[in-house]
Amino acid sequence: YDPKSVQKRESFAPRHSTPSTRPFDAKSTNQADFQPWPTKLTGSFAPTQSINIKPEDRDFATEAGLKFVDHGSQKRLPIKPSAVTIQNLPFEGTSTHQADFKKWDHRPCPASVLPPTGSDRDGHQKYKALDSSGRWSPLAA
């Protein structure tokens, strides 16, 4: 083993110095670049107490107002026809509800009329037969 002589490299970090405690006695770039404008005090903005009203020769009439001739007004009839209602007469005819919804000729469900008489091998309920009027009759097959 041959030891080499190595020199310690100096750090690249900036060196910090302690800040000075003396006050800053120069002008900054902002103070040097932006000088204040010369100013002077303005007068009061309070209104004066005098008023100056000049006589006017205006009549405020427009050309259309001067040319307009009033012919009076006439009552116009409305476009909508007047509604005529006849009271206390009975309704004769068929309403739209009656015309659209006809009563169906249906028979009641046997399950709601008669108790079941038994059941088949699949477990379905059996009921007695009803005639065309929806009633039970012994003659109905």
C-alpha positions as CSV (number, residue, x, y, z in Angstrom):
1,Y,0.0,0.0,0.0
2,D,1.3,3.4,-1.1
3,P,-0.4,6.3,0.7
4,K,-0.9,9.3,-1.5
5,S,-0.8,12.8,-0.2
6,V,-4.4,14.3,-0.5
7,Q,-5.1,18.0,-0.1
8,K,-8.4,19.0,1.3
9,R,-10.6,20.8,-1.3
10,E,-12.1,24.2,-0.3
11,S,-15.9,24.3,0.0
12,F,-17.9,26.0,-2.9
13,A,-20.6,27.2,-0.5
14,P,-20.9,30.9,-0.2
15,R,-19.4,32.4,2.9
16,H,-21.8,34.1,5.1
17,S,-20.8,37.2,6.9
18,T,-22.7,38.6,9.8
19,P,-25.0,41.5,8.9
20,S,-24.0,45.0,9.9
21,T,-25.8,46.7,12.7
22,R,-25.2,50.2,11.3
23,P,-28.3,51.9,9.7
24,F,-28.5,52.1,5.8
25,D,-27.4,55.6,4.8
26,A,-27.7,55.4,1.0
27,K,-30.6,55.4,-1.5
28,S,-32.1,52.2,-2.8
29,T,-32.6,51.6,-6.5
30,N,-36.3,52.1,-6.0
31,Q,-35.8,55.5,-4.3
32,A,-33.3,56.5,-7.0
33,D,-35.5,55.5,-9.9
34,F,-38.9,56.8,-8.7
35,Q,-38.6,60.4,-7.5
36,P,-41.7,62.0,-6.0
37,W,-43.6,64.5,-8.1
38,P,-43.7,68.1,-7.0
39,T,-47.1,68.6,-5.4
40,K,-49.0,71.6,-4.2
41,L,-52.2,71.8,-2.1
42,T,-55.4,72.2,-4.0
43,G,-58.3,74.5,-3.0
44,S,-61.5,73.5,-1.3
45,F,-64.0,71.5,-3.3
46,A,-66.9,73.0,-1.4
47,P,-69.6,74.4,-3.7
48,T,-70.1,78.1,-3.9
49,Q,-73.4,79.4,-2.5
50,S,-74.3,81.4,-5.5
51,I,-76.7,80.2,-8.1
52,N,-77.1,81.6,-11.6
53,I,-80.4,80.7,-13.3
54,K,-80.9,82.1,-16.8
55,P,-84.4,82.4,-18.3
56,E,-85.1,79.6,-20.8
57,D,-87.1,79.8,-24.1
58,R,-87.5,76.0,-24.5
59,D,-91.0,74.6,-24.6
60,F,-89.9,70.9,-24.7
61,A,-92.1,70.1,-27.6
62,T,-90.8,67.6,-30.1
63,E,-91.4,67.6,-33.9
64,A,-93.6,64.5,-33.6
65,G,-95.6,66.1,-30.8
66,L,-96.2,69.3,-32.8
67,K,-97.3,67.3,-35.9
68,F,-99.7,64.9,-34.0
69,V,-103.4,65.5,-34.6
70,D,-105.6,63.9,-31.9
71,H,-108.7,62.4,-33.6
72,G,-110.1,61.0,-30.4
73,S,-110.2,57.3,-29.4
74,Q,-112.6,54.6,-30.4
75,K,-113.3,51.5,-28.4
76,R,-112.1,48.4,-30.3
77,L,-113.9,45.1,-30.2
78,P,-111.8,42.2,-28.8
79,I,-110.6,39.6,-31.3
80,K,-111.6,36.8,-29.0
81,P,-115.4,36.0,-29.3
82,S,-117.4,36.5,-26.2
83,A,-118.1,33.4,-24.2
84,V,-121.8,32.5,-24.1
85,T,-122.8,30.1,-21.3
86,I,-126.2,28.7,-20.7
87,Q,-127.0,27.9,-17.1
88,N,-129.2,25.3,-15.5
89,L,-129.7,23.0,-18.5
90,P,-129.3,19.2,-18.1
91,F,-126.5,17.6,-20.0
92,E,-127.7,15.6,-22.9
93,G,-125.2,13.3,-24.7
94,T,-122.1,11.3,-23.9
95,S,-119.1,12.7,-22.2
96,T,-115.6,12.1,-23.5
97,H,-114.9,9.9,-20.5
98,Q,-118.0,7.8,-21.3
99,A,-117.1,7.5,-24.9
100,D,-113.4,6.6,-24.4
101,F,-113.8,4.2,-21.5
102,K,-116.3,1.5,-22.2
103,K,-117.4,-0.9,-19.5
104,W,-116.0,-4.3,-20.2
105,D,-118.1,-7.4,-20.0
106,H,-116.0,-9.5,-17.6
107,R,-116.8,-12.2,-15.1
108,P,-115.4,-12.2,-11.6
109,C,-112.5,-14.5,-10.8
110,P,-113.8,-17.8,-9.4
111,A,-111.2,-17.6,-6.6
112,S,-113.0,-14.5,-5.3
113,V,-116.5,-16.0,-5.5
114,L,-116.4,-19.6,-4.4
115,P,-114.0,-21.6,-2.1
116,P,-111.9,-24.1,-4.0
117,T,-113.4,-27.6,-4.3
118,G,-110.0,-29.3,-4.2
119,S,-106.7,-29.4,-5.9
120,D,-105.2,-31.4,-8.7
121,R,-102.0,-33.5,-8.6
122,D,-99.8,-30.5,-9.2
123,G,-101.3,-28.6,-6.3
124,H,-103.4,-26.2,-8.4
125,Q,-106.7,-25.2,-6.8
126,K,-109.9,-26.4,-8.5
127,Y,-113.1,-24.4,-8.5
128,K,-116.7,-25.1,-9.5
129,A,-117.6,-23.9,-13.0
130,L,-119.5,-20.6,-13.4
131,D,-122.2,-19.8,-16.0
132,S,-122.0,-16.9,-18.4
133,S,-123.5,-14.5,-15.9
134,G,-120.7,-15.2,-13.4
135,R,-122.8,-17.3,-11.0
136,W,-122.3,-20.8,-9.9
137,S,-124.8,-23.2,-11.2
138,P,-124.8,-27.0,-10.9
139,L,-125.5,-27.3,-14.6
140,A,-122.4,-25.4,-15.8
141,A,-119.8,-27.8,-17.1
